[in-house]
Amino acid sequence: MKSISNLIALFLLAFAFGFSACDEDPTQDLEDIIKEDLGYVPRIATFRLVTPASTAVPPGTNLSFDLRYWSEGQIKDIQFYMIMGTQETKIGEVPYQPAYSNITRTDSLLFNYQVPADIARGSAFSIQARVANQGLEQYPARASVSFTVPQ
C-alpha cells in the first residue's frame, strides 16, 4: 500500500512540474501591451485588391483596395505605405472615421492609389496598410498586397 501511495505522489509531482515547465514569461513588449492602462491593439480582418484583377500592374495603373479592420480601443489613423525592398514611402494617411458594417462586424475603408509612371519595369513592390490606436502608435496592425511590374 505504501508503494502505491508513493507512486501516486510521484505521479502528481511529475504532473505539476510538467505544467509549470510549459509556462514562459512574456517579452517586455507583450507585457507593455497587456497592461490595462494601455488598451487594445487594432486588428486587420482583410486588406485586398479590388481592381485590377491581377497583381501584375504596368506603370500608371490605378489600384483600388478594400480594408476591413476593428479595434476595441480608440483608432487614431490608417496609413498606407509603398514598400520596395527596404525603402518605405508613405503614400496616404486617413484619420479614423467610423464606417461599421453589421455584416462583417468591421470598419471599412476604400483606398485608391496610382502606380508611379516612372517605376522600373520588372520591379516588385507592396502596398501596406497600417491601423494604429491612440497611445499605441508603435504597435500598428499591418497587412500587405504584393505587386510586380511587367517587363
Disulfide bonds with the S-S distance in Angstrom:
none
